[in-house]
Amino acid sequence: MMIVDKFVAAVQGILQNSGFVNVTWQQLVMIGIACVLLYLAIARGFEPLLLLPIAFGMLLANLPLANLAASSETGLIHYLYMGVKLGIYPPLIFLGIGCMTDFGPLIANPKGFLLGAAAQLGIFLTFFGAMALGIFSPAEAASIGIIGGADGPTAIYVTSILAPHLLGPIAVAAYSYMALVPIIQPPIMKLLTTKKERQVVMTQLRPVSRTEKIIFPILVTIVVSFLVPDAASLVGMLMLGNLMRESGVVERLSKTAQNELMNIITIFLGVSVGATATGEVFLSPQTLAIICLGLVAFGFGTAGGVLFGKLMYIFSKGKVNPLIGSAGVSAVPMAARVSQKVGQKENPGNFLLMHAMGPNVAGVIGSAVAAGVLIAVLK
């Protein structure tokens, strides 16, 4: 009888110390959300390279008694999260992006800088909108507004400095809206342009020399860093990667940065950011407001680029297709492909991809500069 009693006590002890007994409703909801995000990444292909590790990190963080949240004081996730907290991962992501980016279309048509800048309208409008709600501090409002730049690493970088407690919901919102670019942007583009404007065929861009491509990253690094020092880490690493690509003398380093290094950092970044989304933080009215404001930011960013494209259409006497302005958000190269798709649907002979790539890569620089401005003012 004593043996039976001990066995029953042992079983009861195991159950009492198991997750089945200690799970909270918040954890169950977050595990469900994580599974939905995993489905979107795997079955629907929505930004799988980052959405999958983010979703799994969210799953790990909400396992009862596992102590795998980024906020825990020990463990693998805690130490991986230090790369986010110390601002290491986003600049390294920018290094890889720089190695994969061709700035030729922007160099050939520098007016793309204006469209890239105009598309940052969503960041600042949403910042003031979030402040007007009265439930966010200036630092939190800035972190929400940066979602409008459609640049996940930049959103994570700004939030890790200004409002690290909101990192989970802001990262999920930023990457979700990036994945939904082909769904969100076309209705806004069509609403703000006429059929005649969408049918405009633009002339071919001029060839860009190797010398121009080498000088460009060096010049941009100097100018941006002098103007906005807080943007230097993002822009500097972006331009270092591009210089490695265009110089042609460090091909091995360039391939490593855009493949092995990029893949490793993506895993670390995704899992550790996802592990910040615990039920206590994520399931709040603030999170719902962040999701809604993120969509507003993204919509206004797209609208800002398109409306400035309409101005260029007017001043160029119909030579600029306003659709390329929507690519000013920095979801590279997806936003440029959307401009191409919408334009070609109106005119099968229209090829806007290279023209849209100029504002698209300008948007990457623009969002980094906007991030630097916000950090300089609010940190």
QUIJO-V451804 format. One record per pair of residues at least 4 apart in sequence whose C-alpha atoms are under 8 Angstrom apart, sorted by the first residue. I is the first residue (numbers start at 1). J is the second residue. D is the distance in Angstrom with one decimal. If there is no record, write none. Layout:
((I/J/D) (I/J/D))
This chain:
((1/5/6.3) (2/6/6.2) (3/7/6.2) (4/8/6.1) (5/9/6.1) (6/10/6.0) (7/11/6.2) (8/12/6.1) (9/13/6.0) (10/14/6.2) (11/15/6.2) (12/16/6.0) (13/17/6.2) (14/18/6.1) (15/20/7.3) (15/21/6.6) (16/21/5.9) (16/22/7.5) (17/21/7.3) (17/22/7.3) (18/22/6.6) (18/64/8.0) (18/65/7.6) (19/23/5.4) (19/63/7.3) (19/64/4.9) (19/65/6.3) (22/64/6.3) (22/65/7.5) (23/27/6.4) (23/28/7.1) (23/63/7.7) (23/64/5.3) (24/28/6.5) (24/64/7.8) (25/29/6.2) (26/30/6.2) (26/279/4.7) (26/280/6.8) (26/283/7.1) (27/31/6.1) (27/62/5.1) (27/63/7.0) (27/64/7.3) (27/278/7.3) (27/279/5.4) (28/32/6.3) (28/62/7.8) (29/33/6.3) (29/279/7.5) (30/34/6.0) (30/58/7.3) (30/59/7.2) (30/62/6.6) (30/278/7.2) (30/279/5.8) (31/35/6.3) (31/58/7.4) (31/59/5.3) (31/62/6.5) (31/63/7.8) (32/36/6.3) (33/37/6.3) (34/38/6.2) (34/55/4.9) (34/56/6.6) (34/58/5.9) (34/59/5.5) (35/39/6.2) (35/55/7.2) (35/59/7.7) (36/40/6.3) (37/41/6.2) (37/51/6.9) (37/52/7.3) (37/55/5.7) (38/42/6.0) (38/51/7.2) (38/52/5.6) (38/55/5.8) (38/56/7.3) (39/43/5.3) (39/44/7.0) (40/44/4.8) (40/45/6.3) (40/46/5.7) (40/48/8.0) (41/45/4.8) (41/46/4.8) (41/47/6.2) (41/48/4.4) (41/51/5.9) (41/52/5.6) (42/46/7.7) (42/48/6.5) (42/52/7.4) (46/51/7.2) (46/176/7.6) (46/179/5.1) (46/180/7.5) (47/51/5.6) (47/52/8.0) (47/175/7.1) (47/176/7.7) (47/178/7.6) (47/179/5.3) (48/52/5.2) (49/53/7.3) (49/266/7.4) (50/54/6.1) (50/175/7.7) (50/266/6.6) (50/267/7.5) (50/270/5.6) (51/55/5.9) (51/172/7.8) (51/175/7.0) (51/176/7.8) (51/270/7.3) (52/56/6.2) (52/270/7.8) (53/57/5.9) (53/267/6.2) (53/270/4.8) (53/271/4.9) (53/274/7.3) (54/58/6.2) (54/172/7.7) (54/269/8.0) (54/270/4.3) (54/271/5.0) (54/272/7.4) (54/273/6.3) (54/274/4.1) (54/275/7.5) (55/59/6.3) (55/271/7.6) (55/274/5.9) (56/60/6.2) (56/271/6.6) (56/274/7.0) (57/61/6.2) (57/270/7.1) (57/271/4.2) (57/272/6.2) (57/273/7.1) (57/274/4.3) (57/275/4.5) (58/62/6.5) (58/271/7.6) (58/274/4.4) (58/275/4.7) (58/276/7.1) (58/277/5.7) (58/278/7.0) (59/63/6.6) (59/274/7.9) (59/275/7.6) (60/66/7.8) (60/68/5.9) (60/69/7.0) (60/275/6.6) (61/66/7.8) (61/67/7.1) (61/68/4.9) (61/69/4.1) (61/70/7.2) (61/274/7.6) (61/275/4.7) (61/276/7.0) (61/277/7.1) (61/278/6.0) (62/68/7.7) (62/69/7.2) (62/278/5.8) (62/279/6.9) (63/67/7.7) (63/68/7.6) (67/72/6.2) (67/75/7.8) (68/72/6.7) (68/75/6.9) (68/76/7.8) (68/77/6.1) (68/78/7.5) (68/275/7.2) (69/77/6.7) (69/78/7.1) (69/275/4.9) (69/276/6.0) (69/277/7.9) (69/278/7.0) (70/77/5.6) (70/78/4.7) (70/81/6.1) (70/272/6.3) (70/273/7.7) (70/275/5.2) (70/276/5.2) (71/78/6.6) (71/276/6.8) (72/78/6.1) (73/78/6.4) (74/78/5.8) (74/79/7.3) (75/79/6.6) (76/80/6.2) (77/81/6.0) (77/271/7.6) (77/272/5.8) (77/275/7.3) (78/82/6.7) (78/272/7.6) (79/83/7.7) (80/84/7.7) (80/268/6.2) (80/269/7.8) (80/272/6.0) (81/85/6.2) (81/268/7.8) (81/269/7.5) (81/272/4.9) (81/273/7.1) (82/86/5.8) (83/87/6.1) (83/88/5.0) (83/89/5.6) (83/269/7.7) (84/88/6.0) (84/89/5.7) (84/90/7.4) (84/156/7.8) (84/157/7.4) (84/160/6.6) (84/269/6.9) (84/272/7.7) (84/273/7.6) (85/160/5.7) (85/161/7.4) (85/164/7.8) (87/91/7.4) (87/157/6.2) (87/160/7.2) (87/161/7.8) (88/92/6.6) (89/93/6.2) (89/265/6.2) (89/269/6.4) (90/94/6.3) (90/153/4.9) (90/154/6.7) (90/156/7.2) (90/157/6.0) (90/234/7.4) (91/95/6.3) (91/153/7.9) (91/233/6.2) (91/234/4.9) (91/237/5.9) (91/238/7.5) (92/96/6.6) (92/237/6.8) (92/262/7.5) (92/265/7.3) (93/97/6.3) (93/153/7.0) (93/262/6.1) (93/265/6.9) (93/266/7.4) (94/98/6.0) (94/153/7.7) (94/234/6.4) (94/235/7.7) (94/237/5.8) (94/238/4.7) (94/241/7.6) (95/99/6.5) (95/237/4.7) (95/238/4.7) (95/239/7.4) (95/240/6.5) (95/241/4.6) (95/242/7.8) (95/257/6.8) (95/258/7.8) (96/100/6.5) (96/238/7.5) (96/241/6.2) (96/254/8.0) (96/257/5.0) (96/258/4.4) (96/259/7.6) (96/261/7.5) (96/262/5.6) (97/101/6.1) (97/238/6.5) (97/241/7.1) (97/258/6.9) (98/237/7.5) (98/238/4.5) (98/239/5.9) (98/240/7.0) (98/241/4.2) (98/242/4.3) (98/243/7.9) (98/245/7.7) (99/238/7.8) (99/241/4.4) (99/242/4.8) (99/243/7.6) (99/244/6.6) (99/245/5.1) (99/254/5.9) (99/255/7.8) (99/257/6.9) (99/258/5.9) (100/241/7.9) (100/242/7.3) (100/245/7.5) (100/258/6.4) (101/242/6.6) (101/361/7.6) (102/242/7.7) (103/107/6.2) (103/213/7.2) (103/358/7.1) (103/361/6.8) (104/108/6.0) (104/208/6.0) (104/213/6.8) (104/358/7.7) (105/109/6.2) (105/205/7.2) (105/354/6.2) (105/355/6.5) (105/357/6.2) (105/358/4.8) (106/110/5.3) (106/111/7.7) (106/112/5.9) (106/113/7.4) (106/357/7.2) (106/358/3.9) (106/359/6.9) (106/361/7.3) (106/362/7.0) (107/208/7.1) (107/212/7.7) (107/213/7.7) (107/216/7.8) (107/358/7.7) (108/205/6.2) (108/206/5.9) (108/207/7.0) (108/208/6.2) (109/205/7.3) (109/358/7.0) (110/114/8.0) (110/358/7.7) (111/115/7.0) (112/116/6.1) (112/328/8.0) (112/358/5.2) (112/359/4.3) (112/362/6.4) (113/117/6.1) (113/358/7.6) (113/359/6.1) (113/362/5.3) (113/363/7.7) (113/366/8.0) (114/118/6.1) (114/359/7.8) (115/119/6.2) (115/305/5.4) (115/308/6.4) (115/309/6.8) (115/325/5.4) (115/328/5.6) (115/359/5.6) (115/362/7.8) (115/363/7.9) (116/120/7.0) (116/305/6.9) (116/325/7.5) (116/327/7.7) (116/328/4.1) (116/329/6.6) (116/359/4.8) (116/360/6.6) (116/361/7.7) (116/362/4.9) (116/363/4.2) (116/364/7.9) (116/366/6.1) (117/121/7.6) (117/305/7.9) (117/328/7.3) (117/362/7.5) (117/363/6.7) (117/366/5.6) (118/301/7.6) (118/304/5.3) (118/305/5.1) (118/308/6.5) (118/328/7.3) (119/149/7.5) (119/300/7.7) (119/301/4.4) (119/302/5.9) (119/303/7.3) (119/304/4.9) (119/305/4.3) (119/306/8.0) (119/325/7.4) (119/326/7.2) (119/328/5.1) (119/329/5.6) (119/363/7.1) (120/124/7.2) (120/148/6.9) (120/149/5.9) (120/301/5.5) (120/304/7.3) (120/305/8.0) (120/328/7.8) (120/329/7.1) (120/363/7.6) (120/366/6.9) (120/367/6.6) (120/370/7.4) (121/125/6.2) (121/300/6.5) (121/301/5.3) (121/304/5.7) (122/126/5.9) (122/145/7.1) (122/148/5.1) (122/149/7.3) (122/296/7.4) (122/297/4.4) (122/298/6.1) (122/299/7.0) (122/300/4.4) (122/301/4.0) (122/302/7.7) (122/304/7.2) (123/127/6.2) (123/142/7.8) (123/145/4.3) (123/146/5.1) (123/147/6.9) (123/148/4.9) (123/149/6.3) (123/297/5.9) (123/301/7.0) (123/370/7.9) (124/128/6.4) (124/142/7.9) (124/145/6.3) (125/129/6.1) (125/145/7.5) (125/297/7.3) (125/300/7.7) (126/130/5.9) (126/141/7.6) (126/144/7.4) (126/145/4.9) (126/148/7.8) (126/293/6.7) (126/294/8.0) (126/296/7.0) (126/297/5.4) (127/131/6.3) (127/138/7.8) (127/141/5.0) (127/142/5.3) (127/144/6.9) (127/145/4.8) (128/132/6.1) (128/141/7.4) (129/133/6.6) (130/134/7.3) (130/135/7.7) (130/136/6.4) (130/141/5.2) (130/144/7.7) (130/145/7.8) (130/293/7.3) (131/135/7.4) (131/136/6.0) (131/137/6.8) (131/138/6.4) (131/141/6.0) (135/286/7.8) (136/140/5.6) (136/141/5.8) (137/141/6.1) (138/142/6.2) (138/378/7.2) (139/143/6.4) (139/162/5.2) (139/163/6.2) (139/378/6.0) (139/379/7.4) (140/144/6.3) (140/159/7.7) (140/162/6.8) (140/163/5.5) (140/166/7.7) (141/145/6.1) (142/146/6.3) (142/162/7.9) (142/374/6.5) (143/147/7.4) (143/155/6.7) (143/158/6.0) (143/159/5.0) (143/162/6.8) (143/163/6.7) (143/170/7.6) (144/170/6.6) (144/290/6.4) (144/293/7.1) (144/294/6.4) (145/293/7.7) (145/294/7.0) (145/297/6.1) (146/150/7.8) (146/154/7.5) (146/155/5.6) (146/158/7.6) (146/297/7.8) (146/367/7.6) (146/370/7.9) (146/371/7.0) (147/151/7.0) (147/152/7.6) (147/155/5.9) (147/170/7.4) (147/173/7.5) (147/174/5.3) (147/294/5.6) (147/297/6.4) (147/298/6.8) (148/294/6.5) (148/295/7.8) (148/296/7.7) (148/297/4.2) (148/298/4.2) (148/299/7.6) (148/300/7.4) (148/301/5.7) (148/329/7.7) (149/155/8.0) (149/297/7.9) (149/298/7.0) (149/301/6.9) (149/329/5.5) (149/330/6.1) (149/363/7.4) (149/364/8.0) (149/367/5.4) (150/174/6.5) (150/175/7.9) (150/177/7.3) (150/178/5.8) (150/298/6.7) (150/329/5.7) (150/330/5.5) (150/331/5.5) (151/155/6.2) (151/174/7.1) (151/175/7.9) (151/178/7.6) (151/329/7.9) (151/330/5.7) (151/331/6.1) (151/364/7.2) (151/367/7.3) (152/156/6.2) (152/171/6.7) (152/174/5.6) (152/175/5.8) (152/178/7.8) (153/157/6.0) (154/158/6.2) (154/234/7.9) (154/367/7.2) (154/368/6.4) (154/371/7.0) (155/159/6.1) (155/170/7.4) (155/171/6.9) (155/174/7.1) (156/160/5.9) (156/167/6.7) (156/170/7.6) (156/171/6.2) (157/161/6.6) (158/162/6.1) (158/163/7.8) (158/371/6.2) (158/375/6.9) (159/163/4.9) (159/164/5.4) (159/166/7.0) (159/167/5.9) (159/170/7.8) (160/164/4.4) (160/167/6.5) (161/375/7.7) (161/379/7.3) (162/375/7.2) (162/378/7.4) (162/379/6.1) (163/167/7.0) (165/276/7.9) (165/281/7.6) (166/170/6.1) (166/281/7.7) (167/171/5.9) (167/273/6.8) (167/276/6.7) (167/277/7.6) (168/172/6.2) (168/273/6.0) (168/274/6.0) (168/275/7.5) (168/276/5.1) (168/277/4.4) (168/282/7.1) (169/173/6.0) (169/277/6.7) (169/282/6.2) (169/287/6.1) (169/290/7.2) (169/291/7.6) (170/174/6.0) (170/290/6.9) (170/291/7.7) (171/175/6.2) (171/273/7.2) (171/274/8.0) (172/176/5.9) (172/274/7.9) (173/177/6.1) (173/290/7.6) (173/291/5.8) (173/294/6.5) (174/178/6.2) (174/294/7.1) (175/179/6.2) (176/180/6.3) (177/181/6.3) (177/184/8.0) (177/294/7.9) (177/295/7.1) (177/298/7.5) (178/331/6.3) (180/184/6.0) (181/185/5.7) (181/331/7.9) (181/334/7.1) (181/335/6.6) (181/338/7.8) (182/186/6.8) (182/334/7.6) (182/335/7.5) (182/338/6.0) (183/187/7.9) (184/188/7.3) (184/299/7.5) (185/189/6.2) (185/299/7.4) (185/302/6.7) (185/326/7.4) (185/338/7.7) (186/190/6.1) (186/338/7.3) (186/342/6.9) (187/191/6.0) (188/192/6.3) (188/299/7.4) (188/302/7.3) (188/303/6.6) (189/193/6.3) (189/302/7.7) (189/303/7.3) (189/306/6.7) (189/323/6.6) (189/326/7.1) (190/194/7.2) (192/303/7.5) (192/306/7.1) (192/307/7.1) (193/197/6.2) (193/198/6.7) (193/306/7.9) (193/310/7.6) (193/322/7.3) (193/323/7.8) (194/198/6.3) (195/199/6.3) (195/346/7.2) (196/200/6.8) (197/313/7.8) (197/318/7.6) (197/321/6.0) (197/322/6.6) (198/321/6.2) (198/322/6.9) (198/323/6.5) (198/342/7.9) (198/343/5.7) (198/346/6.4) (198/347/7.9) (199/321/7.5) (199/343/6.4) (199/344/7.9) (199/346/5.7) (199/347/5.3) (199/350/7.2) (200/318/7.2) (200/319/6.9) (200/320/6.9) (200/321/5.3) (200/350/7.5) (201/319/7.5) (201/320/7.9) (201/321/7.0) (201/349/7.7) (201/350/5.5) (201/351/7.3) (201/352/7.8) (202/319/6.1) (202/320/6.2) (202/321/6.9) (202/350/7.9) (202/351/7.9) (202/352/7.3) (202/355/7.9) (205/354/8.0) (205/355/7.5) (208/212/6.6) (208/213/7.3) (209/213/6.5) (210/214/6.3) (210/246/7.2) (211/215/6.2) (212/216/6.0) (213/217/7.3) (213/243/8.0) (213/246/6.3) (214/218/7.2) (214/243/6.1) (214/246/6.0) (214/247/6.2) (215/219/6.1) (216/220/6.0) (217/221/6.0) (217/239/4.8) (217/240/7.1) (217/242/6.6) (217/243/6.1) (218/222/6.4) (218/239/7.0) (218/243/7.7) (219/223/6.2) (220/224/5.8) (220/239/7.6) (221/225/5.8) (221/232/7.2) (221/235/6.4) (221/236/5.5) (221/239/6.6) (222/226/6.1) (223/227/6.2) (224/228/5.7) (224/229/7.3) (224/231/7.3) (224/232/7.0) (224/235/7.6) (224/369/7.4) (225/229/4.6) (225/230/7.5) (225/231/6.5) (225/232/4.9) (225/235/7.9) (225/236/7.9) (228/232/7.1) (228/369/6.8) (228/372/6.1) (228/373/6.5) (229/372/7.1) (230/371/8.0) (230/372/4.5) (230/373/7.1) (230/375/6.7) (230/376/6.2) (231/235/6.0) (231/236/8.0) (231/368/5.9) (231/369/5.5) (231/371/6.7) (231/372/4.2) (231/373/7.5) (232/236/5.2) (232/372/7.9) (233/237/6.1) (234/238/6.2) (234/368/6.3) (235/239/6.1) (235/365/6.6) (235/368/6.5) (235/369/7.8) (236/240/6.0) (237/241/6.2) (238/242/6.4) (239/243/6.0) (240/244/6.2) (241/245/6.4) (241/254/7.0) (241/257/7.6) (242/246/6.1) (243/247/5.7) (244/248/6.8) (244/249/7.4) (244/250/6.0) (244/251/7.2) (244/253/7.3) (244/254/5.7) (245/250/7.6) (245/251/6.9) (245/254/5.8) (250/254/6.2) (251/255/6.1) (252/256/6.2) (253/257/6.1) (254/258/6.3) (255/259/5.9) (255/260/7.9) (256/260/5.2) (256/261/5.9) (256/262/7.9) (257/261/5.0) (257/262/5.9) (258/262/5.4) (258/263/7.9) (259/263/5.9) (260/264/6.2) (261/265/6.1) (262/266/6.0) (263/267/6.4) (264/268/6.4) (265/269/5.8) (266/270/5.9) (267/271/6.1) (268/272/6.0) (269/273/5.9) (270/274/6.0) (271/275/6.1) (272/276/6.8) (273/277/7.5) (277/281/6.4) (277/282/5.6) (278/282/5.9) (279/283/5.5) (280/284/7.5) (282/287/5.9) (283/287/6.6) (284/288/6.9) (285/289/6.3) (286/290/6.1) (287/291/6.2) (288/292/6.3) (289/293/6.0) (290/294/5.8) (291/295/6.5) (292/296/6.4) (293/297/6.0) (294/298/6.2) (295/299/6.1) (296/300/6.1) (297/301/6.1) (298/302/6.3) (299/303/6.1) (300/304/5.9) (301/305/6.5) (301/326/7.9) (301/328/7.9) (301/329/6.5) (302/306/6.3) (302/325/7.5) (302/326/4.8) (302/327/7.5) (302/328/7.3) (302/329/6.6) (303/307/6.0) (303/326/6.9) (304/308/6.2) (304/325/7.8) (304/326/7.8) (305/309/6.1) (305/324/7.9) (305/325/4.1) (305/326/5.0) (305/327/7.3) (305/328/5.7) (305/329/7.7) (306/310/6.3) (306/322/5.5) (306/323/6.0) (306/324/7.2) (306/325/4.4) (306/326/5.1) (307/311/6.6) (307/322/7.3) (307/325/7.5) (308/312/6.4) (308/322/7.5) (308/325/6.8) (309/313/6.1) (309/320/7.2) (309/321/6.9) (309/322/4.0) (309/323/6.9) (309/324/6.9) (309/325/5.0) (310/314/6.3) (310/321/7.6) (310/322/5.0) (311/315/6.2) (312/316/5.8) (312/320/6.2) (312/322/7.4) (313/317/6.0) (313/318/4.9) (313/319/6.1) (313/320/4.7) (313/321/6.3) (313/322/6.3) (314/318/6.0) (316/320/6.5) (322/326/7.9) (323/327/7.7) (323/339/5.6) (323/342/7.8) (323/343/7.0) (324/328/7.5) (324/336/7.2) (324/339/5.7) (324/352/7.1) (324/355/6.8) (324/356/4.6) (324/359/7.1) (325/356/7.3) (325/359/6.7) (326/335/7.0) (326/336/7.9) (326/339/6.8) (327/331/7.7) (327/335/4.7) (327/336/5.0) (327/338/7.8) (327/339/6.6) (327/356/5.8) (327/357/7.2) (327/359/5.8) (327/360/4.8) (327/363/7.7) (328/335/7.8) (328/356/8.0) (328/359/4.6) (328/360/4.7) (328/361/7.6) (328/362/6.7) (328/363/4.8) (329/335/7.1) (329/359/7.9) (329/360/6.2) (329/363/5.1) (329/364/7.4) (330/335/7.4) (330/360/5.5) (330/361/6.5) (330/362/7.5) (330/363/4.5) (330/364/4.7) (330/367/7.2) (331/335/5.6) (331/360/7.2) (331/364/7.9) (332/336/7.0) (332/360/6.2) (332/361/6.9) (332/364/7.9) (333/337/6.4) (333/357/7.1) (333/360/7.1) (334/338/6.3) (335/339/6.5) (335/360/7.0) (336/340/6.3) (336/353/5.8) (336/354/8.0) (336/356/5.0) (336/357/5.5) (336/360/6.2) (337/341/6.1) (337/353/6.1) (337/356/7.9) (338/342/6.1) (339/343/6.0) (339/352/6.7) (339/353/7.0) (339/356/6.7) (340/344/6.0) (340/350/7.8) (340/351/6.3) (340/352/4.9) (340/353/5.1) (340/356/7.5) (341/345/6.1) (342/346/6.7) (343/347/6.2) (343/348/7.9) (343/350/6.2) (343/351/7.6) (343/352/7.0) (344/348/4.7) (344/349/6.6) (344/350/5.1) (344/351/6.7) (344/352/7.9) (352/356/5.9) (353/357/6.1) (354/358/7.0) (355/359/7.7) (356/360/6.1) (357/361/6.1) (358/362/6.1) (359/363/6.0) (360/364/6.9) (361/365/6.8) (362/366/6.0) (363/367/5.9) (364/368/6.4) (365/369/6.2) (366/370/6.1) (367/371/6.0) (368/372/6.2) (369/373/6.3) (370/374/6.3) (371/375/6.1) (372/376/6.0) (373/377/6.2) (374/378/6.0) (374/379/7.9) (375/379/5.2))
